[in-house]
Amino acid sequence: MSTTMQIPAFEAGVIRLFAIDIPSEQMDTFDAKVALGAVHLDETFVEVFHVSDLEGLGLAGYLMTGNEVPEDQIDEMRVQLDAIKGHVLLVFSSAFGQDKQTLHPQSPLRHIATFFTEGTPVTFKKLPDDSAQLGTGNDEIKPAKKVPSQAAMSGRIATYALLFMFAFTGLIIWIGS
């Protein structure tokens, strides 16, 4: 295979499927990093298995249910996926460690498809406090007033009590003189 594949930095949600065209007896010598021509490959995010291991589920079912590949992408490739016999290689985006690199897949690999998974949709909820809405262009929203703490209230009461005692003591001295 003389095709090159560009892997962008920080790629996410992409699964590359390859058929491995070697007899089962030689699978123990298969090296995914060498066959892909990869500079960096974290094999934690690489799966190699025989399609017959997916009995009942099938490769298409495994990709949809086990790897969140949308059904419309599988439907486009179902005939090719069902025709695959032998070992396959699944390479997930995380296998490249967020590094930009160029792959040079070579025999015994045969690229079948590249799938894009559906991530969990991000939803944003309205923040509960009106003061959290500042800066949205709504000038009618004013920040919430800060409630004084217990220590601040105690300090104010003590200050007023001392002022009263000072004034009362001054009054007693003035009357007594």
N, C-alpha and C positions, 0 to 999 in steps of 0.2 A: 504494500500500500504506500503510495508516494504522496498522499494527501497530508497537508499540514493543518493543524488546528490551533487557532489563537485563543489562549485563555487569558481573559482580562483580569487585572488585579481586583480582589475583593468580589469575585464572582460568587453568586449564591443561587440556589434553587435549580441547578442544571444537572441532569444525569445523562451521561454518555454511555450508550450500549454498544458493545463489540461482541462479535462471535469470535471464538478461539478455535481456529481450524487446525487442531492437532489431536492425535489419538489420546484417549483417556490415560493410557499407560505413560505418556510423556508429560502429563500435567504437573508432576512433581518438580519438573525442571523449568516450568513456566515462570517468568519474572515479568510482572506487569509494568514496572518502571522502565525496564529495558525495551519491552515491546512497544510501549507508548512513546518512547524517546523523551521521557520527561526529565527535567532537571531536579524537581522536587516532587515526591509523591508520598503522601501519608497513607499507608496501606490500611489504616483503620477505617478509611472511608472508601474502600475498594472492596467489591464483592466478586468472587469467582465461584461459580457453581454450575452443576449440570442441570439442564432444563428439566430433565426427568425428575429431579428432586422436588419440583413444583407440581407434582401430580395432583389433579383435581382443581388446582387454582390456575395453573398455567402462567406463562411469562407475562401475558397481558394483565391478568388478574393481580399478579404480584406487583407489577409496576403501579397499578391503580390503587390497590388497597394497602400495599406495604410501603409505597413511596410517594403517594399523593400526586401521581401524574394524572392530569385531567383526561376524562374518557374520550373527548373529541380528538386528542392527540393519539391515543391508543387506537381509536377507530380507523384513523388514516393509515396506521401501520399494522393492523391486525393480521393481514395475510402474511406479511413478512415475519411477524413475531411468531405466528403459529407454525411457520415453516422451519424455524430454527431448531436444529438438533445439536446435541453435544453441549460443550461448555460455553458459558458467556461471561463477560466481564462488565460489571457496572462500575462506573467511576463517577463519584459524586463531587460537586464543586469543592467541598471542604478538603478533598484529597490534595489540592494544590496549595493549601496553606495561605490563601489570599495573595499568592504571588502571581505576577504576570509571567507567562511563559508560552512557548510555542511547542506543541506536541508534534512528533513525527512518527505516527503509528506505522508499524511494519509487520510483516508476516510473523506470526500466525494470526494477527488481529485483522478483523474485517469490520469496519464501522457499519453499524446497522442504523442507528438513529440517535438523535440528541433530543431529550425531553426537558421541558420546563415545568417544574412543579408549582402547584398553587400554594402560596404561603398563607398563613392565617391573616385575614383582612384586619387592618388596623382601624379601630373605631375610636372616635373622640367624643367624650361626654361633656356636657356643659358643666363647668365648675360650679359647686353649690353656693359659694359666697359671692355676693355682688362685688365686693372689693377685688375679687380675682378677675373681674371683667375689665378693669382699667386698661386703657391703651387700645381698646377696640374701636375707638372713634365715638363712643357714646358719652357725651359730656355730662349727661344728666346723672350718671352714676358717680356718687361720691364715696371716698374710702370710709370704711367703718371707723367710728371713733373708738379709740383705745380706752378701755375701762381701767381706772387707777387700781394699782395693786393694794393689798391689805397693808403692806409696809408704808406705802405713800399716804394712805388714809390715816394710819396711826401717827405718822410724823406730823401731818397737818393738825390733828387734834392736840398733840403735845405742844405744838407751837402756839396754838390759840390759848391753851391753858396757861402757858408761861407768860404770854402777853397779858392775859387777864390778871394773873397773880402779880405781875410787875405793876400794872395800873392800880390794883386794889391796895398793894403795899404803899405805893406813892400817895394814894388818897388818905390812908391811915396816918402816914407821917405828916401830911399837910394839915389834917384836922388836929392832930396832936400838938402841933407847934404853935 
